[in-house]
């Protein structure tokens, strides 16, 4: 199918063509016609499936077709896209810029971590589409800079990550300020019970689009696990990065301190690397991300929250330095690679204490990630991983009673230590 067959208007088709796109992805094929009818939508799709365009394109078309004939003057906020991170908000804003360049519609993005002055100046004359993170949105609403009385379309993006980051109360506060008559689009990569409950509270008779099952990992991503002691992980990472075919990779860690430490160690070995996490300033994060996208950085060491929304073309490798303790996070991580039909590789390090996390991931994805031999392997875990779970277990050997001391004589038993049963 081509974009022309989706009933899109000429200004948007022109913008899509300028971006070099001809065929929509499956989620775009299914979602765009639904959104254009004005119905609520519940979308479940992995990262990298073209989800942003699936709602940005039809929103732009609806706003373009129903825009006021009066040009200039104050613009009421007609569409709100709520998303969890600054990086993802910026990426969505870039998508609205690309697809709406010939529509004349205005869009703005706001997020925390930077001074609000420029954002309030941009909002002074209003905007058609506002992309926002929850904290900064509520802050500016409380200060009287943002009103949502005339909102027509509300998008909650990356709902599962929103809840993981503790934004549920902020979401409820925002929803209370929305008009009852609105179109709501709800997107999530996974759909556990708490996400489904939130969706039911926001949507009215929604159409559902599910591109891949909740637990399905990217089909084109080859996965493997390296069993290794925690203290040997850095050496294993150095060993893997000796492969020059790995030109760019994201290394995931659980902690900000760990990300900084790993990046520092890699730089000592003349590997261009930098860390990306929430403690860094917005300017520093944007600079690091730009360097990674343009190829100046070979390795980006990132925490899960900072890495959410990173979209890098031709990223072939993802390395899980630390396995996530939430199984769904593994699906998000490896979704950074294997995009747009390309082949990707996901390498995971597993220490003894992380074995329960690996078991949970295997259970969620309904597959057993194969292990790989390497110079720093922990053989006990490899044997445990390769063991047949259905094989009969050997009876434990009972220790023989020892009644002789080290000199071969029978031990004397003090009668005071004997238990007497009456």
C-alpha positions in Angstrom: 0.0 0.0 0.0 1.1 3.6 -0.7 0.4 6.7 1.4 -1.7 8.0 -1.5 -4.2 5.2 -0.8 -4.8 6.4 2.8 -6.8 9.4 1.7 -4.2 12.0 2.7 -4.3 15.6 1.6 -1.8 17.1 -0.8 0.2 19.2 1.7 0.9 16.2 3.8 1.6 13.9 0.9 4.1 16.5 -0.4 5.8 16.5 3.0 5.9 12.7 3.2 7.5 12.6 -0.3 10.1 15.1 0.7 11.0 12.9 3.6 11.6 10.0 1.2 8.8 7.8 2.4 6.5 5.9 0.0 5.0 3.0 1.8 3.4 3.2 5.3 4.3 0.8 8.1 1.6 -1.7 9.3 0.6 0.5 12.3 0.3 3.5 10.0 -1.9 1.6 7.6 -4.3 0.5 10.4 -4.2 3.7 12.6 -4.4 6.6 10.1 -7.9 5.7 8.7 -9.2 5.2 12.2 -7.9 8.5 13.5 -9.2 10.4 10.5 -12.7 9.2 11.3 -12.4 10.9 14.8 -12.7 7.6 16.8 -10.7 6.9 19.9 -7.7 4.6 19.3 -5.9 2.1 21.5 -2.5 1.3 19.9 -0.2 -1.4 21.0 3.1 -1.5 19.1 6.8 -1.7 19.7 9.2 1.1 19.5 10.5 1.6 15.9 7.3 0.6 14.1 6.4 4.1 12.9 4.0 4.9 15.8 4.7 8.7 15.9 3.7 9.2 12.2 0.7 7.0 12.8 -0.9 9.7 15.0 1.0 12.8 13.8 -0.1 12.6 10.2 -3.9 12.2 10.8 -3.9 14.8 13.5 -2.3 17.3 11.1 -4.9 16.5 8.5 -7.8 16.9 10.9 -6.6 20.2 12.2 -5.8 21.4 8.6 -9.3 20.5 7.4 -11.1 22.2 10.3 -8.9 25.2 10.8 -10.4 28.6 11.1 -10.4 30.9 8.1 -9.0 33.7 10.2 -5.2 33.9 9.9 -3.0 35.2 12.7 -4.2 36.0 16.2 -4.2 33.8 19.2 -4.3 30.0 18.5 -6.0 27.8 21.0 -4.3 24.5 21.8 -6.2 22.0 19.7 -4.0 18.9 20.1 -1.9 17.8 23.1 0.7 15.0 22.9 1.8 13.9 26.4 5.1 11.9 26.5 7.4 10.8 29.2 10.9 12.1 28.3 12.5 15.2 26.9 14.2 13.2 24.1 11.0 11.7 23.0 9.2 15.0 23.1 11.8 16.5 20.9 11.6 13.6 18.5 7.8 13.9 18.2 8.1 17.7 17.7 10.5 17.0 14.8 8.0 14.6 13.3 5.2 17.3 13.4 7.7 19.7 11.8 8.5 17.2 9.0 4.9 16.1 8.1 3.3 19.5 8.7 5.7 21.8 6.9 3.2 22.7 4.2 0.1 22.9 6.3 0.8 26.2 8.1 -0.1 24.7 11.4 1.9 25.7 14.5 3.5 23.3 17.0 5.5 23.8 20.1 7.3 21.5 22.6 7.8 22.0 26.3 9.8 20.0 28.8 11.6 20.4 32.1 15.3 20.6 32.9 15.6 24.0 31.0 14.5 27.5 31.8 10.8 28.1 30.9 11.2 31.6 29.5 11.7 30.6 25.9 8.8 28.1 26.1 6.4 30.7 27.6 7.4 33.2 24.8 6.6 30.5 22.2 3.2 29.9 23.8 2.3 33.5 24.0 0.3 33.5 20.8 -1.0 30.0 21.3 -0.3 26.9 19.2 -2.2 24.2 17.3 -0.2 21.3 18.6 1.6 21.1 21.9 4.0 18.3 22.7 4.8 18.1 26.4 6.2 16.1 29.3 3.9 15.9 32.3 5.9 17.9 34.9 6.5 21.0 32.8 2.9 20.9 31.4 1.4 21.0 34.9 3.8 23.7 36.0 2.9 26.0 33.2 -0.8 25.2 33.6 -0.6 26.2 37.2 1.1 29.4 36.3 -1.7 30.3 33.8 0.3 29.9 30.6 -1.6 27.0 29.2 -5.3 26.3 28.9 -6.8 23.2 27.4 -10.5 24.3 27.2 -10.6 24.1 23.4 -8.6 20.8 23.1 -9.9 18.5 20.3 -7.3 15.7 20.4 -5.4 14.2 23.3 -2.5 11.7 22.7 -1.0 9.7 25.6 2.2 8.2 24.1 4.4 5.5 25.8 1.8 4.9 28.5 3.7 2.0 30.0 6.9 4.1 30.4 4.7 6.9 31.9 3.6 4.5 34.7 7.1 3.1 35.2 8.4 6.6 35.8 5.6 7.4 38.3 3.6 9.8 36.2 0.2 8.3 37.0 -0.9 11.1 39.3 0.3 13.8 36.9 -1.6 12.1 34.1 -4.8 12.1 36.2 -4.3 15.8 37.0 -4.0 16.7 33.2 -7.0 14.6 32.2 -9.2 16.4 34.8 -8.5 19.6 32.8 -9.4 18.2 29.4 -12.9 18.8 27.9 -15.2 15.8 27.9 -15.8 16.0 24.2 -12.5 15.0 22.7 -10.7 12.4 20.6 -8.2 10.3 22.6 -5.3 8.3 21.2 -3.6 5.9 23.6 -0.3 4.2 22.7 1.8 1.7 24.6 4.5 -0.8 23.7 3.1 -3.2 26.3 -0.3 -3.8 27.7 -0.1 -5.2 31.3 -3.3 -5.0 33.5 -2.5 -1.6 35.0 -2.1 0.0 31.5 -5.3 -1.6 30.3 -7.1 -0.2 33.3 -5.8 3.3 32.5 -6.8 3.0 28.9 -10.3 2.0 29.8 -10.7 5.1 32.0 -9.6 7.4 29.1 -11.1 5.9 26.0 -14.6 5.8 24.6 -15.5 2.8 22.4 -12.0 2.7 21.0 -10.7 0.9 18.0 -7.8 -1.4 18.8 -4.6 -1.7 16.7 -2.1 -4.3 17.9 0.8 -4.8 15.5 2.8 -7.3 17.6 1.9 -9.4 20.7 2.8 -7.8 24.0 5.8 -10.1 24.7 7.1 -10.3 21.1 10.6 -9.0 20.5 11.8 -7.7 17.2 11.7 -10.5 14.6 14.9 -9.3 12.9 16.9 -9.0 16.1 19.3 -11.8 16.8 19.7 -12.3 20.6 22.4 -13.9 22.7 23.5 -14.0 26.4 26.9 -14.0 27.9 27.2 -15.6 31.3 29.9 -13.6 33.2 30.8 -12.6 36.7 29.9 -9.1 37.6 33.5 -8.0 38.1 34.4 -9.3 34.6 31.7 -7.4 32.7 34.0 -4.4 31.7 36.6 -6.8 30.3 34.0 -8.6 28.3 32.7 -5.3 26.9 36.2 -4.3 25.9 36.6 -7.8 24.3 33.4 -7.4 22.3 34.2 -3.9 21.1 37.4 -5.1 19.6 35.2 -6.2 16.7 35.5 -3.2 14.3 32.2 -4.1 12.6 30.4 -2.7 15.6 30.5 0.9 14.5 27.7 2.2 16.8 26.1 0.7 19.8 24.0 1.6 22.8 25.1 0.0 26.1 22.3 -0.1 28.7 23.0 0.1 32.4 20.8 0.2 35.5 22.4 3.2 37.2 23.6 6.7 36.3 26.9 6.1 38.2 27.4 2.9 36.2 26.9 4.7 32.9 29.5 7.3 33.8 32.0 4.7 35.0 31.7 2.5 31.9 32.0 5.4 29.5 35.1 6.7 31.4 36.7 3.2 31.2 36.0 3.0 27.4 37.5 6.4 26.8 40.7 5.2 28.6 40.9 2.5 25.9 40.5 5.1 23.1 36.9 4.2 22.3 34.7 7.2 21.7 32.0 6.9 24.3 29.8 9.1 26.4 27.1 8.6 29.0 23.4 9.7 28.8 21.3 9.9 31.9 18.9 12.1 33.8 21.6 13.9 35.9 23.1 15.6 32.8 21.8 19.0 31.7 19.5 19.2 28.7 22.2 20.9 26.6 24.7 18.1 27.4 22.2 15.4 26.7 21.2 16.9 23.3 24.9 17.3 22.4 25.7 13.7 23.4 22.8 12.4 21.4 23.7 14.5 18.3 27.3 13.2 18.5 26.0 9.7 18.6 23.6 10.1 15.7 26.2 11.7 13.4 28.8 9.0 14.2 31.2 11.0 16.3 30.5 8.6 19.2 30.9 4.9 18.8 29.3 3.9 22.1 26.4 5.5 23.9 26.1 4.3 27.5 22.6 5.0 28.7 20.1 4.4 31.4 16.6 3.2 30.3 14.8 6.5 31.1 17.3 8.6 29.1 17.4 6.2 26.2 13.6 6.1 25.7 12.7 7.8 22.4 16.2 7.5 20.9 15.8 6.8 17.2 19.1 6.2 15.4 19.2 4.9 11.8 21.4 1.9 11.0 21.9 1.0 14.7 22.8 -2.7 14.5 23.9 -3.5 18.0 22.5 -3.1 21.5 24.3 -4.4 24.6 22.6 -5.0 27.9 25.5 -4.5 30.3 23.0 -4.9 33.1 19.9 -7.0 32.6 16.7 -5.1 33.5 14.7 -6.2 36.5 11.5 -5.5 34.5 11.1 -7.9 31.7 9.1 -5.5 29.4 12.1 -3.2 29.5 14.2 -5.8 27.7 11.7 -5.6 24.8 12.1 -1.8 24.6 15.8 -2.0 24.7 16.3 -4.3 21.9 13.7 -2.4 19.9 16.4 0.3 19.4 17.9 -2.0 16.7 16.5 -4.1 13.9 14.4 -1.1 12.6 12.9 -0.6 9.2 13.5 -4.2 8.1 17.2 -4.1 9.0 18.9 -6.9 11.0 19.9 -6.1 14.5 21.9 -7.8 17.3 21.1 -7.7 21.0 23.9 -8.9 23.4 23.2 -9.4 27.1 25.5 -9.9 30.0 24.2 -12.1 32.8 25.8 -12.4 36.2 24.7 -14.9 38.9 22.5 -12.4 40.7 20.8 -11.5 37.4 19.8 -15.0 36.5 16.2 -14.5 37.8 15.9 -11.5 35.5 16.9 -13.7 32.5 14.4 -16.3 33.5 11.6 -13.7 33.6 12.7 -12.4 30.2 12.6 -15.9 28.7 9.2 -16.4 30.2 7.8 -13.2 28.8 9.2 -13.6 25.3 8.4 -17.3 25.2 11.9 -18.2 24.0 15.2 -19.2 25.4 18.0 -16.7 24.6 21.0 -18.8 23.5 24.3 -18.4 25.4 27.6 -17.7 23.8 31.1 -18.9 24.9 33.7 -16.3 25.7 37.0 -15.9 27.5 35.4 -14.6 30.7 32.5 -17.0 31.0 31.0 -18.2 34.2 30.8 -21.9 33.5 28.4 -22.8 36.3 25.7 -20.6 34.8 26.4 -22.0 31.3 25.9 -25.5 32.6 22.7 -24.4 34.3 21.4 -22.7 31.2 22.2 -25.7 28.9 20.7 -28.3 31.3 17.6 -30.1 30.3 14.9 -28.9 32.6 12.9 -32.2 32.1 15.8 -34.4 33.0 15.4 -36.4 36.2 17.1 -34.9 39.2 19.8 -37.0 40.9 19.1 -38.0 44.5 21.3 -36.1 46.9 24.0 -38.2 48.5 23.6 -38.6 52.2 26.8 -38.0 54.2 28.1 -41.1 56.0 27.9 -40.8 59.8 31.2 -39.9 61.3 31.9 -41.4 64.7 35.7 -41.3 64.6 38.0 -38.4 65.3 40.9 -37.5 63.1 43.2 -40.0 64.8 40.9 -43.0 63.8 39.6 -43.5 67.4 35.9 -43.5 68.2 34.7 -40.1 69.4 33.5 -40.0 72.9 30.1 -38.6 73.4 29.5 -36.4 76.4 26.2 -37.5 77.9 25.4 -33.9 78.8 25.0 -33.3 75.0 22.6 -36.1 74.5 18.9 -35.3 74.3 16.8 -37.4 76.7 13.2 -38.0 75.7 10.8 -38.7 78.6 
